[in-house]
Amino acid sequence: MAVMEEQSGHGPARWWRYGPPWSQHPDGPAPGRTRWPWRSTALLTAFVLVGSNFAAHAQTHRQPLDGWARVLLLAATLPLLWRQRHPVSVVFGVAAATLVYLCAGYPYGPVFVAVAVACVSAVAAGHRRAAWTAVGLLWAGHAVVAVWLYRWLPPSDDPAATLTQEVVVGTWVLAVVAISELARVRREQWARERADRAQAARRRADEERLRIARELHDVLAHSISVINVQAGVGLALLDSDPEQAREALTTIKAASKEALGEVRQVLDTLRAPGAAPRAPAPGLDRLPELVEQAAATGLTVRVEGEPPRLPPGADLAAFRIVQEALTNVVRHSGSRHARVRFEHDGDRLRLLVDDDGPATGADAGGSGNGLAGMRERAAALGGTIEAGPRPDGGFRVLAVLPSHTREDQ
């Protein structure tokens, strides 16, 4: 979800360049603050200074380390503190300080590690050309010094570099570039995985909103249709047949109570995501209630076949499909008779709801959200919905759903 990307206070472009927002880590700083790599920079600086001392003892033919050498080593390592904010400037600065250090004739050593870290940071941040250019210039400058300028630079007795030495240096440069590219690929892979997770979360949220919208539509459309019909009956018979009007009002009360209960159950899932519903989801075991409610509106429903035992999702979908189909008969058909038939076809259930018509109104057949919701419910289970006029008149809804029993799941 978009919220997942905004909680850290960093936009997508920023974490793509610099990696995961530090505020999302449990041990990171508070949101809105930039993390500085103090620890890693301090450790690397100490490693370069100490390692260079050991290198100086082993390379006695080079210039001994002095104060100026240590200043150059610090100039090559301390800029790494800004490698996440200014990776291009840092990689060129570290390469320049390292080249000056080598031109001064100081010992070869772990100063090259600082160049590698700066190069990896620049490539991972997306500045590949700048990183390659900086490392390439460092290698070219070293080659010029080792092959030509060594006569005029300290130490005075330093011989020219051999081909083997230059091959070793070139191999080191290629290794740094390869490591940098691997780090870049891993960073981009991490970014894609994070984007995929966010997209999956948005898709799940959209599916949940769609499910809730279908539930609310089915509950309200059916109940309000029953209430509307019974209210009309009650008004028509209020004076001539008070007893029949009382029955209509009783039906209105029962339908509104049931609708309020189901709406409350749906809204509870919004208030507490992931919480178990307080009441079980309706299923085909409540088919007799639908038949009674339809009878209260003057619609006679005949059930053919035995309602099967279905998995919970299919059971709810079948109930809602029958409910919506009967609601459409009440609202859009002049027929006062409907049939609900269950047929088994291997591991599939064929559910048919027919009425004899004729259609009444321009939207006969339920061409709005109700029919779309039925199709979505069936498609989510791997089933299908066909709805349309019958050749001999009336309207038919045919649902094909998987009919595995609960024990088979």
TIDO-640431 format. One record per residue (C-alpha): residue number from 1; residue in three letters; chain; x, y, z. Coordinates in nm, 3 decimals, padded with zeros to 5 digits. Each point is the difference from the previous one (the first is absolute). Layout:
# residues N
[papa NUM; "ALA"; "A"; [X; Y; Z]] ...
//
This chain:
# residues 409
[papa 1; "MET"; "A"; [00.000; 00.000; 00.000]] [papa 2; "ALA"; "A"; [00.100; 00.359; -00.050]] [papa 3; "VAL"; "A"; [-00.012; 00.043; 00.376]] [papa 4; "MET"; "A"; [00.279; -00.253; 00.036]] [papa 5; "GLU"; "A"; [00.224; 00.222; -00.217]] [papa 6; "GLU"; "A"; [-00.094; 00.322; 00.177]] [papa 7; "GLN"; "A"; [00.043; -00.110; 00.361]] [papa 8; "SER"; "A"; [00.375; 00.042; -00.015]] [papa 9; "GLY"; "A"; [-00.014; 00.357; -00.130]] [papa 10; "HIS"; "A"; [00.210; -00.093; -00.307]] [papa 11; "GLY"; "A"; [-00.138; -00.011; -00.354]] [papa 12; "PRO"; "A"; [00.052; -00.300; -00.228]] [papa 13; "ALA"; "A"; [00.273; 00.181; -00.199]] [papa 14; "ARG"; "A"; [00.202; 00.050; 00.315]] [papa 15; "TRP"; "A"; [00.006; -00.359; 00.124]] [papa 16; "TRP"; "A"; [00.070; -00.117; -00.356]] [papa 17; "ARG"; "A"; [00.320; 00.202; 00.006]] [papa 18; "TYR"; "A"; [00.115; -00.039; 00.356]] [papa 19; "GLY"; "A"; [-00.150; -00.329; 00.110]] [papa 20; "PRO"; "A"; [-00.266; -00.079; 00.264]] [papa 21; "PRO"; "A"; [-00.118; 00.294; 00.211]] [papa 22; "TRP"; "A"; [00.184; -00.027; 00.331]] [papa 23; "SER"; "A"; [-00.312; 00.100; 00.192]] [papa 24; "GLN"; "A"; [-00.154; -00.337; -00.092]] [papa 25; "HIS"; "A"; [00.268; -00.190; 00.190]] [papa 26; "PRO"; "A"; [-00.072; -00.065; 00.368]] [papa 27; "ASP"; "A"; [00.346; 00.120; 00.098]] [papa 28; "GLY"; "A"; [00.002; 00.298; -00.235]] [papa 29; "PRO"; "A"; [-00.051; 00.366; 00.089]] [papa 30; "ALA"; "A"; [-00.334; 00.170; 00.029]] [papa 31; "PRO"; "A"; [-00.193; 00.073; -00.319]] [papa 32; "GLY"; "A"; [00.110; 00.315; -00.184]] [papa 33; "ARG"; "A"; [00.366; -00.024; 00.110]] [papa 34; "THR"; "A"; [00.283; -00.101; -00.234]] [papa 35; "ARG"; "A"; [00.231; -00.278; 00.112]] [papa 36; "TRP"; "A"; [00.369; 00.074; -00.015]] [papa 37; "PRO"; "A"; [00.239; -00.299; -00.041]] [papa 38; "TRP"; "A"; [00.215; 00.104; 00.296]] [papa 39; "ARG"; "A"; [00.087; -00.345; 00.122]] [papa 40; "SER"; "A"; [00.102; -00.153; -00.330]] [papa 41; "THR"; "A"; [00.201; 00.310; -00.097]] [papa 42; "ALA"; "A"; [00.184; 00.004; 00.334]] [papa 43; "LEU"; "A"; [00.080; -00.371; -00.021]] [papa 44; "LEU"; "A"; [00.122; 00.031; -00.359]] [papa 45; "THR"; "A"; [00.215; 00.304; 00.087]] [papa 46; "ALA"; "A"; [00.163; -00.188; 00.289]] [papa 47; "PHE"; "A"; [00.055; -00.304; -00.221]] [papa 48; "VAL"; "A"; [00.169; 00.210; -00.274]] [papa 49; "LEU"; "A"; [00.225; 00.185; 00.247]] [papa 50; "VAL"; "A"; [00.109; -00.313; 00.187]] [papa 51; "GLY"; "A"; [00.031; -00.210; -00.314]] [papa 52; "SER"; "A"; [00.212; 00.265; -00.171]] [papa 53; "ASN"; "A"; [00.244; -00.009; 00.293]] [papa 54; "PHE"; "A"; [00.045; -00.375; -00.049]] [papa 55; "ALA"; "A"; [00.038; 00.054; -00.375]] [papa 56; "ALA"; "A"; [00.270; 00.262; 00.061]] [papa 57; "HIS"; "A"; [00.204; -00.251; 00.202]] [papa 58; "ALA"; "A"; [-00.024; -00.254; -00.281]] [papa 59; "GLN"; "A"; [00.077; 00.249; -00.281]] [papa 60; "THR"; "A"; [00.318; 00.162; 00.118]] [papa 61; "HIS"; "A"; [00.088; 00.114; -00.353]] [papa 62; "ARG"; "A"; [-00.301; 00.240; 00.005]] [papa 63; "GLN"; "A"; [-00.024; 00.330; 00.183]] [papa 64; "PRO"; "A"; [-00.055; -00.045; 00.374]] [papa 65; "LEU"; "A"; [-00.330; 00.115; 00.142]] [papa 66; "ASP"; "A"; [00.012; 00.353; 00.138]] [papa 67; "GLY"; "A"; [-00.254; 00.262; 00.101]] [papa 68; "TRP"; "A"; [-00.074; 00.094; -00.360]] [papa 69; "ALA"; "A"; [-00.065; -00.366; -00.086]] [papa 70; "ARG"; "A"; [-00.250; -00.033; 00.285]] [papa 71; "VAL"; "A"; [-00.176; 00.318; -00.113]] [papa 72; "LEU"; "A"; [-00.037; -00.153; -00.347]] [papa 73; "LEU"; "A"; [-00.133; -00.324; 00.151]] [papa 74; "LEU"; "A"; [-00.257; 00.197; 00.199]] [papa 75; "ALA"; "A"; [-00.090; 00.195; -00.316]] [papa 76; "ALA"; "A"; [-00.069; -00.333; -00.172]] [papa 77; "THR"; "A"; [-00.215; -00.147; 00.278]] [papa 78; "LEU"; "A"; [-00.187; 00.278; 00.182]] [papa 79; "PRO"; "A"; [-00.198; 00.110; -00.310]] [papa 80; "LEU"; "A"; [-00.167; -00.342; 00.012]] [papa 81; "LEU"; "A"; [-00.219; 00.147; 00.271]] [papa 82; "TRP"; "A"; [-00.190; 00.180; -00.283]] [papa 83; "ARG"; "A"; [-00.007; -00.293; -00.241]] [papa 84; "GLN"; "A"; [-00.377; -00.043; 00.029]] [papa 85; "ARG"; "A"; [-00.079; 00.368; -00.053]] [papa 86; "HIS"; "A"; [00.260; 00.096; -00.260]] [papa 87; "PRO"; "A"; [00.128; -00.324; -00.155]] [papa 88; "VAL"; "A"; [00.146; 00.161; -00.315]] [papa 89; "SER"; "A"; [00.203; 00.263; 00.184]] [papa 90; "VAL"; "A"; [00.121; -00.257; 00.251]] [papa 91; "VAL"; "A"; [00.122; -00.254; -00.257]] [papa 92; "PHE"; "A"; [00.195; 00.264; -00.193]] [papa 93; "GLY"; "A"; [00.139; 00.151; 00.321]] [papa 94; "VAL"; "A"; [00.113; -00.337; 00.138]] [papa 95; "ALA"; "A"; [00.158; -00.097; -00.334]] [papa 96; "ALA"; "A"; [00.185; 00.335; -00.018]] [papa 97; "ALA"; "A"; [00.132; -00.028; 00.357]] [papa 98; "THR"; "A"; [00.114; -00.357; -00.065]] [papa 99; "LEU"; "A"; [00.180; 00.102; -00.321]] [papa 100; "VAL"; "A"; [00.182; 00.283; 00.181]] [papa 101; "TYR"; "A"; [00.096; -00.249; 00.273]] [papa 102; "LEU"; "A"; [00.148; -00.238; -00.257]] [papa 103; "CYS"; "A"; [00.176; 00.279; -00.193]] [papa 104; "ALA"; "A"; [00.171; 00.102; 00.326]] [papa 105; "GLY"; "A"; [00.161; -00.344; 00.009]] [papa 106; "TYR"; "A"; [-00.171; -00.128; 00.313]] [papa 107; "PRO"; "A"; [-00.054; -00.374; 00.046]] [papa 108; "TYR"; "A"; [-00.275; -00.192; -00.175]] [papa 109; "GLY"; "A"; [-00.256; -00.124; 00.249]] [papa 110; "PRO"; "A"; [-00.360; 00.004; 00.116]] [papa 111; "VAL"; "A"; [-00.062; 00.350; -00.136]] [papa 112; "PHE"; "A"; [-00.141; -00.177; -00.305]] [papa 113; "VAL"; "A"; [-00.279; -00.134; 00.221]] [papa 114; "ALA"; "A"; [-00.129; 00.357; 00.038]] [papa 115; "VAL"; "A"; [-00.011; 00.032; -00.380]] [papa 116; "ALA"; "A"; [-00.193; -00.327; -00.024]] [papa 117; "VAL"; "A"; [-00.258; 00.113; 00.260]] [papa 118; "ALA"; "A"; [-00.048; 00.335; -00.174]] [papa 119; "CYS"; "A"; [-00.039; -00.171; -00.338]] [papa 120; "VAL"; "A"; [-00.253; -00.252; 00.133]] [papa 121; "SER"; "A"; [-00.205; 00.279; 00.160]] [papa 122; "ALA"; "A"; [-00.005; 00.207; -00.319]] [papa 123; "VAL"; "A"; [-00.098; -00.294; -00.224]] [papa 124; "ALA"; "A"; [-00.269; -00.116; 00.245]] [papa 125; "ALA"; "A"; [-00.139; 00.354; 00.002]] [papa 126; "GLY"; "A"; [-00.034; -00.011; -00.379]] [papa 127; "HIS"; "A"; [00.312; 00.202; -00.097]] [papa 128; "ARG"; "A"; [00.176; -00.277; -00.190]] [papa 129; "ARG"; "A"; [00.174; 00.219; -00.256]] [papa 130; "ALA"; "A"; [00.141; 00.233; 00.263]] [papa 131; "ALA"; "A"; [00.129; -00.294; 00.208]] [papa 132; "TRP"; "A"; [00.164; -00.168; -00.300]] [papa 133; "THR"; "A"; [00.154; 00.330; -00.110]] [papa 134; "ALA"; "A"; [00.147; 00.069; 00.343]] [papa 135; "VAL"; "A"; [00.151; -00.348; 00.032]] [papa 136; "GLY"; "A"; [00.121; 00.008; -00.361]] [papa 137; "LEU"; "A"; [00.173; 00.336; 00.056]] [papa 138; "LEU"; "A"; [00.163; -00.139; 00.314]] [papa 139; "TRP"; "A"; [00.133; -00.300; -00.191]] [papa 140; "ALA"; "A"; [00.117; 00.216; -00.295]] [papa 141; "GLY"; "A"; [00.173; 00.246; 00.235]] [papa 142; "HIS"; "A"; [00.171; -00.284; 00.182]] [papa 143; "ALA"; "A"; [00.116; -00.148; -00.332]] [papa 144; "VAL"; "A"; [00.145; 00.334; -00.113]] [papa 145; "VAL"; "A"; [00.184; 00.041; 00.330]] [papa 146; "ALA"; "A"; [00.127; -00.360; 00.011]] [papa 147; "VAL"; "A"; [00.117; -00.010; -00.362]] [papa 148; "TRP"; "A"; [00.116; 00.356; -00.074]] [papa 149; "LEU"; "A"; [-00.011; 00.257; 00.284]] [papa 150; "TYR"; "A"; [00.166; -00.227; 00.255]] [papa 151; "ARG"; "A"; [00.342; 00.154; -00.098]] [papa 152; "TRP"; "A"; [-00.099; 00.339; 00.143]] [papa 153; "LEU"; "A"; [-00.213; -00.116; 00.293]] [papa 154; "PRO"; "A"; [00.102; -00.155; 00.333]] [papa 155; "PRO"; "A"; [00.148; -00.236; 00.088]] [papa 156; "SER"; "A"; [00.307; 00.071; -00.207]] [papa 157; "ASP"; "A"; [00.105; -00.362; -00.043]] [papa 158; "ASP"; "A"; [-00.348; -00.126; -00.098]] [papa 159; "PRO"; "A"; [00.021; -00.208; -00.321]] [papa 160; "ALA"; "A"; [-00.255; 00.005; -00.282]] [papa 161; "ALA"; "A"; [-00.304; -00.220; 00.040]] [papa 162; "THR"; "A"; [00.002; -00.331; -00.185]] [papa 163; "LEU"; "A"; [-00.278; -00.132; -00.221]] [papa 164; "THR"; "A"; [-00.093; -00.252; 00.270]] [papa 165; "GLN"; "A"; [-00.046; 00.277; 00.255]] [papa 166; "GLU"; "A"; [-00.227; 00.196; -00.233]] [papa 167; "VAL"; "A"; [-00.203; -00.314; -00.073]] [papa 168; "VAL"; "A"; [-00.047; -00.048; 00.374]] [papa 169; "VAL"; "A"; [-00.116; 00.359; 00.040]] [papa 170; "GLY"; "A"; [-00.236; -00.037; -00.298]] [papa 171; "THR"; "A"; [-00.141; -00.319; 00.150]] [papa 172; "TRP"; "A"; [-00.061; 00.181; 00.327]] [papa 173; "VAL"; "A"; [-00.187; 00.276; -00.187]] [papa 174; "LEU"; "A"; [-00.216; -00.257; -00.179]] [papa 175; "ALA"; "A"; [-00.074; -00.174; 00.330]] [papa 176; "VAL"; "A"; [-00.116; 00.329; 00.153]] [papa 177; "VAL"; "A"; [-00.225; 00.068; -00.298]] [papa 178; "ALA"; "A"; [-00.144; -00.354; 00.014]] [papa 179; "ILE"; "A"; [-00.074; 00.025; 00.371]] [papa 180; "SER"; "A"; [-00.165; 00.339; -00.056]] [papa 181; "GLU"; "A"; [-00.220; -00.141; -00.275]] [papa 182; "LEU"; "A"; [-00.101; -00.294; 00.218]] [papa 183; "ALA"; "A"; [-00.097; 00.242; 00.275]] [papa 184; "ARG"; "A"; [-00.203; 00.206; -00.248]] [papa 185; "VAL"; "A"; [-00.182; -00.307; -00.132]] [papa 186; "ARG"; "A"; [-00.082; -00.111; 00.355]] [papa 187; "ARG"; "A"; [-00.127; 00.347; 00.091]] [papa 188; "GLU"; "A"; [-00.225; 00.013; -00.307]] [papa 189; "GLN"; "A"; [-00.124; -00.351; 00.070]] [papa 190; "TRP"; "A"; [-00.084; 00.105; 00.356]] [papa 191; "ALA"; "A"; [-00.187; 00.305; -00.135]] [papa 192; "ARG"; "A"; [-00.201; -00.214; -00.242]] [papa 193; "GLU"; "A"; [-00.089; -00.247; 00.273]] [papa 194; "ARG"; "A"; [-00.112; 00.283; 00.227]] [papa 195; "ALA"; "A"; [-00.208; 00.151; -00.281]] [papa 196; "ASP"; "A"; [-00.155; -00.343; -00.069]] [papa 197; "ARG"; "A"; [-00.088; -00.040; 00.368]] [papa 198; "ALA"; "A"; [-00.158; 00.345; 00.006]] [papa 199; "GLN"; "A"; [-00.196; -00.078; -00.317]] [papa 200; "ALA"; "A"; [-00.117; -00.331; 00.145]] [papa 201; "ALA"; "A"; [-00.112; 00.179; 00.316]] [papa 202; "ARG"; "A"; [-00.194; 00.254; -00.209]] [papa 203; "ARG"; "A"; [-00.158; -00.283; -00.198]] [papa 204; "ARG"; "A"; [-00.106; -00.179; 00.318]] [papa 205; "ALA"; "A"; [-00.149; 00.322; 00.133]] [papa 206; "ASP"; "A"; [-00.188; 00.057; -00.325]] [papa 207; "GLU"; "A"; [-00.133; -00.355; 00.006]] [papa 208; "GLU"; "A"; [-00.112; 00.044; 00.361]] [papa 209; "ARG"; "A"; [-00.178; 00.326; -00.084]] [papa 210; "LEU"; "A"; [-00.168; -00.170; -00.295]] [papa 211; "ARG"; "A"; [-00.109; -00.290; 00.219]] [papa 212; "ILE"; "A"; [-00.149; 00.235; 00.258]] [papa 213; "ALA"; "A"; [-00.175; 00.201; -00.274]] [papa 214; "ARG"; "A"; [-00.155; -00.320; -00.137]] [papa 215; "GLU"; "A"; [-00.114; -00.106; 00.345]] [papa 216; "LEU"; "A"; [-00.157; 00.336; 00.073]] [papa 217; "HIS"; "A"; [-00.168; 00.011; -00.339]] [papa 218; "ASP"; "A"; [-00.146; -00.349; 00.033]] [papa 219; "VAL"; "A"; [-00.122; 00.056; 00.356]] [papa 220; "LEU"; "A"; [-00.149; 00.344; -00.061]] [papa 221; "ALA"; "A"; [-00.145; -00.069; -00.345]] [papa 222; "HIS"; "A"; [-00.186; -00.310; 00.116]] [papa 223; "SER"; "A"; [-00.122; 00.143; 00.330]] [papa 224; "ILE"; "A"; [-00.104; 00.337; -00.141]] [papa 225; "SER"; "A"; [-00.184; -00.171; -00.286]] [papa 226; "VAL"; "A"; [-00.196; -00.209; 00.252]] [papa 227; "ILE"; "A"; [-00.068; 00.308; 00.214]] [papa 228; "ASN"; "A"; [-00.110; 00.200; -00.305]] [papa 229; "VAL"; "A"; [-00.246; -00.267; -00.114]] [papa 230; "GLN"; "A"; [-00.140; -00.055; 00.348]] [papa 231; "ALA"; "A"; [-00.032; 00.373; 00.061]] [papa 232; "GLY"; "A"; [-00.207; 00.028; -00.317]] [papa 233; "VAL"; "A"; [-00.220; -00.292; 00.111]] [papa 234; "GLY"; "A"; [-00.045; 00.151; 00.345]] [papa 235; "LEU"; "A"; [-00.101; 00.339; -00.137]] [papa 236; "ALA"; "A"; [-00.246; -00.156; -00.243]] [papa 237; "LEU"; "A"; [-00.167; -00.219; 00.265]] [papa 238; "LEU"; "A"; [00.026; 00.231; 00.299]] [papa 239; "ASP"; "A"; [-00.368; 00.095; -00.012]] [papa 240; "SER"; "A"; [-00.160; -00.299; -00.172]] [papa 241; "ASP"; "A"; [00.195; -00.286; 00.165]] [papa 242; "PRO"; "A"; [00.181; 00.114; 00.317]] [papa 243; "GLU"; "A"; [00.105; -00.355; 00.087]] [papa 244; "GLN"; "A"; [00.179; -00.049; -00.333]] [papa 245; "ALA"; "A"; [00.157; 00.344; 00.043]] [papa 246; "ARG"; "A"; [00.126; -00.110; 00.343]] [papa 247; "GLU"; "A"; [00.165; -00.307; -00.157]] [papa 248; "ALA"; "A"; [00.170; 00.226; -00.255]] [papa 249; "LEU"; "A"; [00.135; 00.224; 00.276]] [papa 250; "THR"; "A"; [00.121; -00.310; 00.191]] [papa 251; "THR"; "A"; [00.187; -00.114; -00.310]] [papa 252; "ILE"; "A"; [00.153; 00.347; -00.035]] [papa 253; "LYS"; "A"; [00.118; -00.013; 00.359]] [papa 254; "ALA"; "A"; [00.156; -00.346; -00.041]] [papa 255; "ALA"; "A"; [00.170; 00.091; -00.330]] [papa 256; "SER"; "A"; [00.142; 00.326; 00.139]] [papa 257; "LYS"; "A"; [00.128; -00.177; 00.312]] [papa 258; "GLU"; "A"; [00.174; -00.266; -00.208]] [papa 259; "ALA"; "A"; [00.150; 00.265; -00.230]] [papa 260; "LEU"; "A"; [00.130; 00.201; 00.296]] [papa 261; "GLY"; "A"; [00.161; -00.313; 00.146]] [papa 262; "GLU"; "A"; [00.178; -00.090; -00.324]] [papa 263; "VAL"; "A"; [00.112; 00.360; -00.065]] [papa 264; "ARG"; "A"; [00.136; 00.018; 00.356]] [papa 265; "GLN"; "A"; [00.194; -00.322; -00.061]] [papa 266; "VAL"; "A"; [00.154; 00.142; -00.319]] [papa 267; "LEU"; "A"; [00.090; 00.327; 00.171]] [papa 268; "ASP"; "A"; [00.161; -00.188; 00.290]] [papa 269; "THR"; "A"; [00.257; -00.140; -00.245]] [papa 270; "LEU"; "A"; [00.088; 00.358; -00.095]] [papa 271; "ARG"; "A"; [00.047; 00.109; 00.361]] [papa 272; "ALA"; "A"; [00.216; -00.302; 00.088]] [papa 273; "PRO"; "A"; [00.175; -00.133; -00.315]] [papa 274; "GLY"; "A"; [00.080; -00.368; 00.027]] [papa 275; "ALA"; "A"; [-00.233; -00.059; 00.295]] [papa 276; "ALA"; "A"; [-00.236; -00.295; -00.015]] [papa 277; "PRO"; "A"; [-00.363; 00.093; -00.074]] [papa 278; "ARG"; "A"; [-00.240; -00.018; 00.292]] [papa 279; "ALA"; "A"; [-00.251; -00.205; -00.201]] [papa 280; "PRO"; "A"; [00.060; -00.266; -00.264]] [papa 281; "ALA"; "A"; [-00.029; 00.107; -00.363]] [papa 282; "PRO"; "A"; [-00.337; -00.090; -00.154]] [papa 283; "GLY"; "A"; [-00.021; -00.305; -00.223]] [papa 284; "LEU"; "A"; [-00.246; -00.224; -00.176]] [papa 285; "ASP"; "A"; [-00.122; -00.128; 00.338]] [papa 286; "ARG"; "A"; [-00.191; 00.331; 00.016]] [papa 287; "LEU"; "A"; [-00.176; -00.065; -00.330]] [papa 288; "PRO"; "A"; [-00.335; -00.063; 00.178]] [papa 289; "GLU"; "A"; [00.023; 00.352; 00.144]] [papa 290; "LEU"; "A"; [00.038; 00.142; -00.350]] [papa 291; "VAL"; "A"; [-00.302; -00.199; -00.115]] [papa 292; "GLU"; "A"; [-00.206; 00.134; 00.292]] [papa 293; "GLN"; "A"; [00.108; 00.357; -00.064]] [papa 294; "ALA"; "A"; [-00.086; -00.035; -00.368]] [papa 295; "ALA"; "A"; [-00.340; -00.146; 00.093]] [papa 296; "ALA"; "A"; [-00.064; 00.304; 00.220]] [papa 297; "THR"; "A"; [00.035; 00.219; -00.312]] [papa 298; "GLY"; "A"; [-00.241; -00.218; -00.195]] [papa 299; "LEU"; "A"; [00.265; -00.201; -00.186]] [papa 300; "THR"; "A"; [-00.034; -00.378; 00.013]] [papa 301; "VAL"; "A"; [00.336; -00.179; -00.021]] [papa 302; "ARG"; "A"; [00.033; -00.368; -00.081]] [papa 303; "VAL"; "A"; [00.330; -00.170; 00.086]] [papa 304; "GLU"; "A"; [00.099; -00.298; -00.214]] [papa 305; "GLY"; "A"; [00.289; -00.222; 00.103]] [papa 306; "GLU"; "A"; [00.184; -00.021; 00.329]] [papa 307; "PRO"; "A"; [00.225; 00.295; 00.094]] [papa 308; "PRO"; "A"; [00.351; -00.150; 00.017]] [papa 309; "ARG"; "A"; [00.264; 00.044; 00.269]] [papa 310; "LEU"; "A"; [00.253; 00.244; -00.138]] [papa 311; "PRO"; "A"; [00.325; 00.157; 00.121]] [papa 312; "PRO"; "A"; [-00.064; 00.319; 00.201]] [papa 313; "GLY"; "A"; [00.088; 00.236; -00.284]] [papa 314; "ALA"; "A"; [-00.212; -00.182; -00.257]] [papa 315; "ASP"; "A"; [-00.283; -00.040; 00.252]] [papa 316; "LEU"; "A"; [-00.014; 00.374; 00.061]] [papa 317; "ALA"; "A"; [00.024; 00.075; -00.373]] [papa 318; "ALA"; "A"; [-00.283; -00.242; -00.083]] [papa 319; "PHE"; "A"; [-00.222; 00.153; 00.270]] [papa 320; "ARG"; "A"; [00.068; 00.355; -00.120]] [papa 321; "ILE"; "A"; [-00.061; -00.097; -00.364]] [papa 322; "VAL"; "A"; [-00.340; -00.152; 00.086]] [papa 323; "GLN"; "A"; [-00.080; 00.301; 00.218]] [papa 324; "GLU"; "A"; [00.089; 00.250; -00.273]] [papa 325; "ALA"; "A"; [-00.184; -00.200; -00.270]] [papa 326; "LEU"; "A"; [-00.319; -00.015; 00.209]] [papa 327; "THR"; "A"; [00.032; 00.370; 00.081]] [papa 328; "ASN"; "A"; [00.016; 00.073; -00.373]] [papa 329; "VAL"; "A"; [-00.314; -00.211; -00.057]] [papa 330; "VAL"; "A"; [-00.184; 00.204; 00.266]] [papa 331; "ARG"; "A"; [00.120; 00.331; -00.141]] [papa 332; "HIS"; "A"; [00.006; -00.057; -00.375]] [papa 333; "SER"; "A"; [-00.239; -00.283; -00.089]] [papa 334; "GLY"; "A"; [-00.375; -00.017; -00.021]] [papa 335; "SER"; "A"; [00.010; -00.371; 00.087]] [papa 336; "ARG"; "A"; [-00.107; -00.111; 00.345]] [papa 337; "HIS"; "A"; [00.169; -00.339; -00.036]] [papa 338; "ALA"; "A"; [00.371; -00.087; -00.002]] [papa 339; "ARG"; "A"; [00.198; -00.324; 00.000]] [papa 340; "VAL"; "A"; [00.336; -00.075; 00.161]] [papa 341; "ARG"; "A"; [00.159; -00.318; -00.132]] [papa 342; "PHE"; "A"; [00.321; -00.173; 00.108]] [papa 343; "GLU"; "A"; [00.176; -00.233; -00.247]] [papa 344; "HIS"; "A"; [00.328; -00.188; 00.051]] [papa 345; "ASP"; "A"; [00.243; -00.033; -00.290]] [papa 346; "GLY"; "A"; [00.306; -00.189; 00.121]] [papa 347; "ASP"; "A"; [00.184; 00.230; 00.241]] [papa 348; "ARG"; "A"; [-00.206; 00.300; -00.112]] [papa 349; "LEU"; "A"; [-00.333; 00.129; 00.124]] [papa 350; "ARG"; "A"; [-00.251; 00.147; -00.245]] [papa 351; "LEU"; "A"; [-00.230; 00.244; 00.176]] [papa 352; "LEU"; "A"; [-00.299; 00.127; -00.200]] [papa 353; "VAL"; "A"; [-00.250; 00.269; 00.098]] [papa 354; "ASP"; "A"; [-00.292; 00.044; -00.247]] [papa 355; "ASP"; "A"; [-00.309; 00.212; -00.018]] [papa 356; "ASP"; "A"; [-00.274; 00.003; -00.264]] [papa 357; "GLY"; "A"; [-00.014; 00.375; -00.054]] [papa 358; "PRO"; "A"; [-00.107; 00.226; -00.150]] [papa 359; "ALA"; "A"; [00.266; 00.259; 00.075]] [papa 360; "THR"; "A"; [-00.108; 00.332; 00.146]] [papa 361; "GLY"; "A"; [00.200; 00.322; -00.023]] [papa 362; "ALA"; "A"; [00.291; 00.105; -00.219]] [papa 363; "ASP"; "A"; [00.260; -00.172; 00.218]] [papa 364; "ALA"; "A"; [-00.164; -00.339; 00.002]] [papa 365; "GLY"; "A"; [00.231; -00.285; 00.073]] [papa 366; "GLY"; "A"; [00.213; 00.185; 00.247]] [papa 367; "SER"; "A"; [00.262; 00.148; -00.234]] [papa 368; "GLY"; "A"; [00.163; 00.216; 00.266]] [papa 369; "ASN"; "A"; [00.241; -00.068; 00.284]] [papa 370; "GLY"; "A"; [-00.184; -00.308; 00.120]] [papa 371; "LEU"; "A"; [00.072; -00.202; -00.313]] [papa 372; "ALA"; "A"; [00.360; 00.126; -00.008]] [papa 373; "GLY"; "A"; [00.039; -00.104; 00.365]] [papa 374; "MET"; "A"; [-00.129; -00.350; -00.075]] [papa 375; "ARG"; "A"; [00.252; -00.035; -00.283]] [papa 376; "GLU"; "A"; [00.283; 00.117; 00.225]] [papa 377; "ARG"; "A"; [-00.094; -00.247; 00.272]] [papa 378; "ALA"; "A"; [-00.008; -00.289; -00.245]] [papa 379; "ALA"; "A"; [00.324; 00.103; -00.172]] [papa 380; "ALA"; "A"; [00.180; 00.023; 00.335]] [papa 381; "LEU"; "A"; [-00.076; -00.371; 00.054]] [papa 382; "GLY"; "A"; [00.086; -00.106; -00.353]] [papa 383; "GLY"; "A"; [-00.367; -00.016; -00.103]] [papa 384; "THR"; "A"; [-00.218; 00.180; -00.253]] [papa 385; "ILE"; "A"; [-00.332; 00.184; -00.016]] [papa 386; "GLU"; "A"; [-00.236; 00.015; -00.297]] [papa 387; "ALA"; "A"; [-00.306; 00.222; 00.023]] [papa 388; "GLY"; "A"; [-00.253; 00.101; -00.263]] [papa 389; "PRO"; "A"; [-00.351; -00.046; -00.140]] [papa 390; "ARG"; "A"; [-00.122; -00.353; -00.069]] [papa 391; "PRO"; "A"; [-00.119; -00.096; -00.350]] [papa 392; "ASP"; "A"; [-00.345; -00.087; 00.134]] [papa 393; "GLY"; "A"; [-00.029; 00.320; 00.204]] [papa 394; "GLY"; "A"; [00.110; 00.098; 00.349]] [papa 395; "PHE"; "A"; [00.356; 00.033; 00.124]] [papa 396; "ARG"; "A"; [00.266; -00.249; 00.107]] [papa 397; "VAL"; "A"; [00.311; 00.023; 00.216]] [papa 398; "LEU"; "A"; [00.240; -00.294; -00.036]] [papa 399; "ALA"; "A"; [00.294; -00.026; 00.239]] [papa 400; "VAL"; "A"; [00.269; -00.269; -00.033]] [papa 401; "LEU"; "A"; [00.204; -00.036; 00.321]] [papa 402; "PRO"; "A"; [00.251; -00.254; 00.135]] [papa 403; "SER"; "A"; [-00.184; -00.248; 00.222]] [papa 404; "HIS"; "A"; [00.278; -00.158; 00.210]] [papa 405; "THR"; "A"; [-00.128; -00.086; 00.344]] [papa 406; "ARG"; "A"; [00.160; 00.142; 00.313]] [papa 407; "GLU"; "A"; [00.161; -00.334; 00.075]] [papa 408; "ASP"; "A"; [00.177; 00.008; -00.338]] [papa 409; "GLN"; "A"; [00.163; 00.337; 00.066]] 
//
